[in-house]
Amino acid sequence: MSQLEDVAARDGWRCWVCDEPVDRDMSVNDPRGPSVDARTADRKDKIPERLAHRSCNTRKGAVKVTIAWPDRLQVSEPAPLITVAERLERKGGRELVARCPSKKDAQEAADWLADRFSRLLPTVPVTATVDAGGGQFLVALSTVAARGRR
């Protein structure tokens, strides 16, 4: 297997930037074709390579990557997820990532985050929780090690 095929198989043929499927049969020269992304220009970093669409990988070099929260989620003050992912990967711990008006909205956001982070940080076990507070519901992400320290 090639490096591209190894990375793509590990990532389930999904782009780590946009979380959309990557077509394994598309040319690597096509904007929607597969490419291997180091996620950082610093070769000293030990961040594993990830699968990305060619266009997502190229755009990432020109602008800071952001992961959009789906419009269907009712969240206030959503955290920048790449920044959260970098901190959780580097230090672990617990991060509050959004406020929601109802428990149902918070649970939908938590479910989406747990699924998204399972692909964004496949080597870091991250869980999403919902806590009531101040008439609203807080959504938090934490690493497994952080949960035991509460």
N, C-alpha and C positions, 0 to 999 in steps of 0.2 A: 504494500500500500504506500501511496505517496504521503507526504506531510499534510497536504490539503485534505486528502481522504481521511487520514487519522484524526485530524482536528475536527473535521466536519462530522464524522461519526460520533465523536465524543460529545459534540454540541448538538446532536440530533438534527443536523442540517437546518439550523435556525440562526439567523444573524443576531449577534450579541448586541448590536446597536439598536436596530429597529424591531427585533423580535419576530420578524416575518420569516417564512420559509425561504430557503435558498435552493434553487433548482440545480441539482447535481449535473444535469445534462446541458446547462447553459454554458456558453463560452466564458472563460475567465476574463476575456477582454470586454464582455458585455457589462454595462453598468449594474445589471441585476445578477451577474454571474458571481461565483464564489471566489473569495480571496482569504488569505490567512492574515490576521491582524495581530500585531504584537501588543496592542493596547497602549504602548508607550514607546517613545523614541529612545529612552535610556536603556541600553542593553544590560546595564547592571541590575535593573529591576528583575525580580524573579517572578513576574506576572506571566502566567501561561498564555500562549498564543490562542486566539479565538477565531471562529468563523465569522466573516462579515460579507455582505454584498460588496462588490467592487466599489459602487458609488458611495455606500456608507463609509467604507474604509478611506476613500479619497476625501470625502467631505470632512471626515474626522480630523484630517491633517490641516484643514483650513479653519475650522471653527471648533469650539469646545463641544464635545458630545453631550447631548441631553437625552434623557429618556422621558418621553411625554406620558403624563398620566392620562388614561382614557377619559374622554369627555363624559362617558356614562357614569363615572364615579362622582359622587357628591362629596367633595373634600374641600376643606379650607386650609390655607397655608401649607400646600403640599411641599415637601422637602425636595431638593434636587437629588435625584436618586443615584446619579453617578458619584456624587460627593459622599452620600451615605454608604454606598457600596465600597468605595475606597477606604473609608474609615473603618467599617466593619471588617474588611479584609485585612487591614493593617493592624488594628488594635482590638477588634472584637468589641463586646459591650452591648449597649442598648441605645437605640435612637428613636425618638419620637418623630414620626414622619408626616402626620396629618391629623386634622381635627374633622369630625363628621357630626352632622346634626342628629343622626339617629343610630341606634345600635345596628340596624340592618345595613345602613350605608357603610358604617365602619367595618362590619364583617365582610361586605363585598370588597372593600378596599384591601382589607387584610388578606383575603383569599387571592386577589389578583397579585398582591405584593409577594406572597409566599411562592406562587407559581413563577412570577417573573424573576425573583431572586434565585430560584433553583437553577435557572439557566444563566443568569448574570454572574453569579458566584458559585459555580458548581462544586467547588472544593471547600466551601465554607457553609456549614449547616446553619441556615438562618430561619427563624420562626417569626411569625407575625401575631401580635396579640391586640386585643381591644380592651381598653380600660375606661370606665365611666369617670367623669370628673368635670365639675363646674357646669353641669347642664348640657354637656356634650360628650362625645366619645373620642378618645385618643387612640390612634393606631401607632403601634411601636414595632420596630424590628429589633431582634436581638440574636446574638450568636448563642449556640447551645451552651458554651462555657459560661456566658454571662447570666443565663437563667438560673444556674446553680448558686450564684453569688447573692441573690436577693435576700 
